[in-house]
Amino acid sequence: MQNKKIIQPLLLLIISFFVVWLIFNNKPVARKFRQLPVQKLRTEVMDPQPQSYTVWIPSYGIVQPKTQSLMIAQVSGQVTKVADKFRDGAFFEKDDTLLIIDDADYQAQLTIAKADLRQAEFTHADEKARSAQASKDWYDLGNIKKPPSLVARQPQLNSSQSNLEASQAKVLQAQLNLQRTNISAPFAGRVLNLEVNVGQVVNNGTILGSIYAVDSAEIRLPLKQNQLSHLHLPEIYRDIDELAEQNVIKTIVKANIGNKIHFWEGEIVRVEGTIDTQTRQLYVVAEVKDPYKFRVDGTPPLKIGQFVNVLIKGNDLKDVVVLPRSAVYSGNYINVVEAGVLERIVINPVWKDDDYIVIKNKFKTGQKISITPLGDVISGTQVDVIDINNTDILGNNKRTHNE
């Protein structure tokens, strides 16, 4: 029993020693892993090619007639005829008859006025003869001095002269009233709306309709303060009699009609003299010549009251780089790649629109601009570059602006 108590601890000690020996003689060996290559970002880049860029300033407005008039009756009477050219939307030419008012009363007034004129002419001729005879009788009596006015019947002669002139004026007035029964067009234009029709009795001052000229249309355009530096507006001055010769500012008018965009050419013709107190914007007026002329490309005529977008041709920017919007982050910095390393730099745009941002050319040889959205990437990041032709990036849209 006593031997058993000694053997068990000894056996346990031997086993423990053997386990420790195994552990020390079988240490784990660290595995050596192959070092993986650094993963680089891939980005498309463009060359910062300096060029000239024409600024096209966007604006908008409502088409309005340059010349618009109310047709107002100058005589009273019943409307006897309304020409087809005096219907809503109809075109007419200058001096076309648009509306006729019954002229029977005015024919009668003219006849009466002519009769009164003939009577006045007879009376005046009679008074002239009487005055001449009275003067002759005065001298036949041996008088040398000029006869007194009463003796020469001068008051009667003056009275008959006044009556004659009044009768002539009445004939002229009757003729004018008769002419005014025939309402004719003062210019070539189009009818905005007609207010009367056949059978209606109108009075002097009754509005017959509204018309506007078709030689040109105008669009009032707002401009922001930061856009004015890119334009040379045609200003006028109080102390200068003649407006100095200035470059014509062209405009392109765009309107969506029937799911198709149509274009008209125009130009800025004047600048308003005040700044809007609410919007702090300056308004200029663009004019489109002959907007109702038929065009073989199917462009419809402009409509009064139509909303249009307008591009105003501004200054030419020299030695600038044009970037697509995708290359600019938060509107004020871009990623530049040089020797495979990316660097983030802050920019100061000289012009921007919905498609492009234009900056001054301050790039060094060998630098390229990343146009791939990379998110929040820090400077010093290594990248793989994919060169893209600038024409593929800026392409047709920029060419359209510059044209």
C-alpha positions in Angstrom: 0.0 0.0 0.0 2.8 2.2 0.9 4.6 1.4 -2.4 1.5 2.4 -4.3 1.5 5.9 -2.7 5.1 6.4 -3.8 4.7 5.1 -7.3 1.6 7.3 -8.3 3.2 10.7 -7.7 6.4 9.5 -9.3 4.6 8.4 -12.4 2.7 11.7 -12.5 6.0 13.6 -12.3 7.5 11.7 -15.1 4.5 12.3 -17.4 4.6 16.0 -16.6 8.3 16.2 -17.4 7.7 14.4 -20.7 4.9 16.8 -21.7 7.1 19.8 -20.9 9.8 18.3 -23.0 7.5 17.9 -26.0 6.3 21.5 -25.7 9.8 23.0 -25.7 11.0 20.8 -28.5 8.0 21.5 -30.8 7.7 25.3 -30.8 5.2 26.7 -33.5 7.0 28.2 -36.5 5.5 31.5 -37.8 4.3 31.2 -41.4 5.8 33.7 -43.9 3.0 35.3 -46.1 3.7 36.8 -49.5 3.5 40.6 -49.4 0.5 41.8 -51.4 0.9 44.7 -53.9 -0.6 48.1 -52.9 -4.1 48.5 -54.6 -4.1 51.7 -56.7 -7.2 53.7 -57.6 -8.1 53.8 -61.3 -9.1 57.2 -62.7 -9.7 58.7 -66.0 -7.7 61.9 -66.7 -7.7 64.8 -69.2 -5.0 67.1 -70.3 -5.4 70.7 -69.1 -5.2 72.2 -72.5 -5.4 76.1 -72.5 -7.9 77.5 -74.9 -10.3 80.4 -75.6 -13.8 80.0 -74.3 -16.9 82.1 -75.1 -19.2 82.7 -72.2 -22.9 82.2 -72.9 -24.9 83.7 -70.0 -28.3 82.0 -69.4 -31.4 84.0 -68.8 -35.2 83.7 -69.4 -38.2 85.9 -70.1 -41.6 86.3 -71.7 -42.0 87.2 -75.4 -43.6 90.6 -75.8 -44.4 92.7 -78.9 -42.1 95.6 -79.6 -45.0 97.8 -80.8 -48.5 97.2 -79.4 -51.5 99.4 -80.0 -55.2 99.7 -79.0 -57.5 100.3 -81.9 -59.9 103.0 -80.7 -62.9 104.4 -82.5 -62.7 108.1 -83.3 -66.3 108.4 -84.4 -69.6 107.0 -83.3 -71.8 104.6 -85.2 -72.8 101.1 -86.0 -70.1 98.6 -87.1 -71.1 97.4 -90.6 -68.1 95.2 -91.4 -65.2 93.5 -89.7 -62.5 92.2 -92.0 -61.2 88.7 -91.8 -57.8 90.2 -91.2 -59.2 91.7 -88.0 -59.8 88.4 -86.2 -57.9 87.1 -83.2 -54.4 85.9 -84.5 -54.9 87.1 -88.0 -52.1 88.9 -89.9 -52.6 92.2 -91.8 -50.5 94.6 -93.8 -50.1 98.4 -93.4 -53.2 100.4 -94.6 -55.4 97.3 -94.8 -59.0 98.0 -94.0 -59.8 96.3 -90.7 -63.3 97.6 -89.7 -66.0 99.9 -91.2 -68.5 102.0 -89.3 -71.7 103.1 -90.9 -70.9 106.4 -92.6 -74.4 107.7 -93.7 -74.5 110.4 -91.0 -71.0 111.6 -91.9 -71.8 111.7 -95.6 -74.7 113.9 -94.7 -72.6 116.1 -92.5 -70.0 116.5 -95.2 -72.8 117.5 -97.7 -74.1 120.1 -95.3 -70.6 121.4 -94.6 -69.9 121.8 -98.3 -73.1 123.7 -98.8 -72.3 126.0 -95.9 -68.8 126.5 -97.4 -70.3 127.5 -100.8 -72.6 130.0 -99.0 -69.6 131.4 -97.1 -67.6 131.8 -100.3 -70.5 133.7 -101.9 -70.9 135.9 -98.9 -67.2 136.6 -98.7 -67.0 137.4 -102.4 -70.0 139.8 -102.1 -68.3 141.5 -99.1 -65.1 141.9 -101.0 -67.0 143.5 -103.9 -68.9 145.8 -101.5 -65.6 146.8 -99.7 -63.9 147.6 -103.0 -66.9 149.7 -104.2 -67.0 151.6 -101.0 -63.3 152.4 -101.2 -63.8 153.5 -104.9 -66.6 155.8 -103.9 -64.5 157.3 -101.1 -61.7 158.2 -103.5 -64.3 159.4 -106.2 -65.4 162.0 -103.6 -61.9 163.5 -103.8 -60.6 162.0 -100.6 -56.8 161.4 -100.6 -56.4 159.6 -97.3 -57.1 155.9 -96.8 -60.8 155.4 -96.1 -61.8 154.5 -92.5 -62.4 150.8 -91.9 -66.1 151.3 -91.4 -66.4 153.2 -94.6 -64.4 150.5 -96.4 -66.6 147.8 -94.8 -63.5 146.2 -93.3 -65.4 144.7 -90.3 -67.9 143.1 -92.6 -65.2 141.8 -94.8 -63.3 140.3 -91.8 -66.4 138.7 -90.6 -67.1 137.1 -93.9 -63.5 135.9 -94.0 -63.9 134.3 -90.6 -67.1 132.6 -91.6 -65.3 131.3 -94.7 -62.4 129.8 -92.8 -64.8 128.3 -90.3 -66.8 126.7 -93.1 -63.6 125.3 -94.6 -62.6 123.8 -91.2 -66.1 122.2 -90.9 -65.7 120.6 -94.3 -62.2 119.3 -93.3 -63.7 118.0 -90.0 -66.5 116.3 -91.9 -64.0 114.7 -94.3 -61.9 113.4 -91.4 -64.9 112.0 -89.6 -65.9 110.3 -92.9 -62.4 108.8 -93.3 -62.4 107.6 -89.7 -65.4 105.4 -90.4 -62.9 103.2 -92.3 -60.5 101.8 -89.7 -57.2 100.9 -91.4 -54.0 99.3 -90.1 -51.2 101.7 -89.0 -48.5 99.1 -89.6 -48.0 95.5 -90.6 -49.0 93.4 -87.7 -51.2 90.8 -86.1 -54.4 90.9 -84.1 -54.1 90.2 -80.4 -57.8 90.3 -79.7 -61.0 91.8 -81.2 -63.5 93.6 -78.9 -66.4 94.4 -81.2 -68.4 92.8 -84.0 -70.8 93.6 -86.8 -74.0 95.3 -85.6 -72.5 96.7 -82.5 -72.9 100.5 -81.9 -69.6 102.1 -80.8 -68.9 105.6 -79.5 -65.9 107.9 -79.8 -63.3 106.3 -77.6 -64.6 102.7 -77.7 -61.8 100.1 -77.8 -62.2 98.0 -81.0 -59.3 95.6 -80.5 -55.6 95.2 -79.7 -52.9 94.7 -82.4 -49.1 94.4 -82.4 -46.4 94.8 -85.0 -44.7 91.8 -86.5 -41.4 93.3 -87.6 -39.8 92.2 -84.3 -40.5 90.8 -80.8 -38.8 91.7 -77.5 -37.8 89.7 -74.4 -37.0 91.3 -71.1 -34.2 89.4 -69.5 -32.9 89.5 -65.8 -29.1 89.4 -65.2 -27.4 88.7 -61.9 -24.7 91.1 -60.6 -22.0 88.4 -61.0 -22.9 88.0 -64.7 -22.5 91.6 -65.7 -18.7 91.4 -65.6 -18.8 89.1 -68.6 -20.8 91.5 -70.8 -20.2 94.9 -72.5 -23.7 96.2 -72.4 -24.9 99.0 -74.8 -25.2 101.8 -72.2 -26.3 105.4 -73.1 -25.2 108.6 -71.4 -26.9 112.0 -70.8 -24.0 114.1 -72.0 -23.3 112.1 -75.2 -25.6 112.9 -78.2 -24.7 109.9 -80.2 -24.2 106.4 -78.8 -20.7 105.2 -79.3 -20.3 102.2 -81.7 -20.4 99.0 -79.7 -20.2 95.4 -80.5 -23.5 93.6 -81.1 -24.4 91.3 -78.3 -26.0 88.2 -79.9 -28.5 86.0 -78.2 -29.9 82.5 -78.8 -33.6 82.1 -77.9 -34.7 78.6 -77.1 -38.3 77.3 -76.6 -39.7 73.8 -76.2 -42.7 73.5 -78.5 -44.3 70.1 -79.0 -41.5 68.2 -77.2 -38.9 69.8 -79.6 -36.5 72.6 -78.9 -36.6 75.4 -81.5 -34.1 78.3 -81.8 -34.2 81.9 -82.9 -31.4 84.4 -83.2 -31.6 87.9 -81.6 -29.5 90.6 -80.0 -29.5 92.9 -77.0 -30.9 96.3 -78.0 -31.1 98.2 -74.8 -30.5 98.2 -71.0 -33.0 99.4 -68.5 -32.0 102.3 -66.3 -33.0 100.8 -62.9 -32.1 97.7 -60.9 -35.0 95.7 -59.5 -35.3 96.5 -55.8 -36.5 93.1 -54.8 -34.2 90.8 -56.8 -31.3 93.2 -57.2 -31.1 92.2 -60.9 -30.6 94.4 -63.9 -32.9 93.9 -66.9 -31.8 94.0 -70.5 -34.0 93.7 -73.6 -33.4 91.3 -76.4 -34.9 91.8 -79.9 -35.8 89.0 -82.4 -36.2 90.4 -85.9 -39.1 89.1 -88.1 -40.1 86.2 -85.7 -43.2 85.3 -87.8 -41.4 84.7 -91.1 -41.8 81.2 -92.5 -38.7 79.1 -92.1 -37.9 76.0 -94.1 -36.6 74.1 -91.1 -40.1 74.0 -89.7 -39.5 76.4 -86.8 -42.9 77.9 -85.7 -43.3 81.6 -85.1 -42.8 83.0 -81.6 -46.0 83.5 -79.6 -46.7 86.6 -77.5 -46.7 85.6 -73.9 -44.5 82.5 -74.6 -41.8 81.6 -72.0 -38.4 81.2 -73.5 -34.8 80.5 -72.3 -32.1 82.8 -73.7 -28.3 82.5 -74.0 -26.5 85.8 -74.2 -23.1 85.9 -75.8 -20.6 87.2 -73.4 -16.8 87.9 -73.4 -14.1 85.6 -74.7 -12.0 84.1 -71.9 -8.3 83.6 -72.9 -5.9 81.0 -71.7 -8.4 79.0 -69.7 -9.1 75.3 -69.0 -12.6 74.0 -69.4 -13.6 71.2 -67.0 -16.6 69.0 -66.8 -18.7 69.3 -63.7 -17.7 65.8 -62.7 -14.1 66.8 -62.2 -14.9 69.4 -59.6 -15.7 68.7 -56.0 -17.9 71.0 -53.9 -17.4 73.6 -56.6 -13.9 74.6 -55.4 -11.3 71.9 -55.7 -10.1 69.2 -58.1 -7.8 66.2 -58.2 -4.5 66.6 -60.1 -2.4 63.6 -61.1 1.3 63.9 -61.6 3.7 60.9 -61.9 1.0 58.5 -60.7 0.3 60.4 -57.5 -2.9 62.3 -56.8 -2.9 65.8 -55.3 -6.0 67.8 -54.3 -5.9 71.5 -55.2 -8.3 74.4 -54.6 -9.5 76.3 -57.7 -11.1 79.7 -58.3 -13.5 79.4 -61.2 -13.8 82.4 -63.6 -17.0 81.0 -65.1 -19.4 78.1 -64.5 -22.6 76.9 -65.9 -24.7 73.7 -65.8 -22.2 71.7 -67.7 -18.7 73.2 -67.3 -16.4 75.1 -65.0 -13.8 77.3 -66.4 -10.6 78.1 -64.6 -7.3 80.0 -65.3 -4.5 77.8 -66.7 -2.0 77.4 -63.9 -1.0 73.8 -64.5 2.6 72.5 -64.8 3.8 70.3 -67.6 3.0 66.6 -67.0 0.0 67.4 -64.7 -3.4 65.8 -65.6 -6.8 66.4 -64.2 -8.8 63.5 -62.7 -12.4 63.4 -64.0 -13.5 60.3 -62.2 -15.5 60.9 -59.0 -13.2 59.4 -56.4 -14.9 60.7 -53.3 -12.9 61.9 -50.3 -9.4 60.9 -51.4 -6.3 62.5 -49.7 -3.3 63.9 -51.5 -0.5 61.5 -52.0 -2.7 58.6 -53.1 -1.2 56.5 -55.9 -3.5 56.0 -58.9 -3.5 54.3 -62.3 -4.5 56.7 -65.0 -6.6 56.2 -68.1 -6.1 59.0 -70.6 -9.3 60.3 -72.3 -9.5 62.6 -75.3 -10.7 66.0 -74.2 -13.0 66.2 -77.2 -14.8 63.1 -75.9 -15.3 64.8 -72.5 -16.2 68.4 -73.5 -17.4 67.5 -77.0 -20.5 68.8 -78.7 -21.9 70.8 -75.9 -18.9 73.1 -75.6 -18.7 73.5 -79.4 -22.4 74.5 -79.5 -21.7 77.2 -76.9 -18.7 78.5 -78.7 -20.4 78.6 -82.1 
